[in-house]
Amino acid sequence: MLSLEDIGKNAKAAAFEMQKYTADQKNKALRHIADRLIAEQCHAIDCNKTDVDAANKNGMHPGMIDRLTLTPQRIEAMADGLRQIADLPDPIGELLDEWDRPNGLHLRKVRVPIGVIGIIYESRPNVTADAFGLTFKSGNAVILKGGSDSITSNIAIVGIIRDALSDCGICPDCIQLITDNDRAVTNEFMKMNKYVDVMIPRGSQRLIQAIVQNCTIPVIQTGAGNCHIYVDDAADIAKAIPIIINAKTQRIGVCNACESLVVHKDIEAEFMPAFAKAMKDNHVEVRTDEEARFFMPESVPATEADFGTEYLDYIISVKTVSSIDEAISHINRYHTGHSDAIITENEEHAEKFRKEIDSACVYVNASTRFSDGNEFGFGAEIGISTQKLHARGPMGLKELTSYKYLIDGNGHVRA
């Protein structure tokens, strides 16, 4: 097992090697890796079964087990994500700006890799391939630290990727995995400023906050997803119900699932019976405020904590409001800045919601489940940033780059 120091040195050296590879070389490697993932999926799934069996034995929550589990369909999606990344334009070398100074200097601002990216994440082994694809195409080296519950899966996936890179004549150290699950190792990793240029956490709010508070490396914060849907008084209920079902139940263990519903009081009498039936049919526990509970007497009384909770479960809270202003105020108070939606046929209300909701992704008449790099056309995503500096929302290739200035002169000296 390599020491962290050796992993850091290898990553730094690989980052310099990455600058030599052409877009064509990177794209061919990505497609080859996708093919190898499909060809070796049985090995990956067998290794994943070890992790899933251990998770079941340890009583892991079903929503987290869903995030942990690999299937042929999910491996195919991982491979498709890599192929999509290969098909995307290479951002490296893009000319962002160009100008001449009165003294004759010619300046260019061009896009460049960040360098070495560290990623700490929890139970989702698909993140391993997604993270590699984006960091690799954007010219970066990556050091991965997955959770202990997915270690066998991650070792298998990284092994497939490294072997495929070697097949293509690419430095395999552009992806490295920390396999030591000792917490002290993770703490040391978070202080490797000498080698790591930026750290990206992916996982629970607890994990993210621990990294933000303890990491000495600059952090791009990918936040938890307490996503809201507001059913306006001008909502089309025939649109609202399928959107809510999709946002709440398609996958419960993901950050873009709807956790909180806000309903205008003037539409509750018509909306709530249909909503109650939909939630019952999909086995979702509903936690309501007093006004909403009038229409759902069998529901669980909501506490204030419910309005700010990312359940990652078959649970949803309901808050009644008397105006769109109250809805916006409630959402901006309790959300996590991830993704929020309004269901309305009133364009004035829609535009007000777009303008005043302070989230990375704001939807009108659509499910929050679309907050995803693939759905946005980015290929796979590195995460969904809920902060505002450097990157916000689904983070694709361009969000994993920086820039530098190229200045050409002809014997210029400063007076």
Helices and strands as residue ranges (DSSP letters): H 4-18, H 23-39, H 41-57, H 62-68, H 72-87, E 95-100, E 106-113, E 116-121, H 126-137, E 141-145, G 148-150, H 151-167, G 172-174, E 175-177, H 183-189, E 198-202, H 205-214, E 227-231, H 237-249, E 258-264, H 265-281, E 285-288, H 290-293, E 300-301, G 304-308, E 315-321, H 324-334, E 339-343, H 347-356, E 361-364, G 368-370, E 384-385, E 393-394, G 398-400, E 401-408
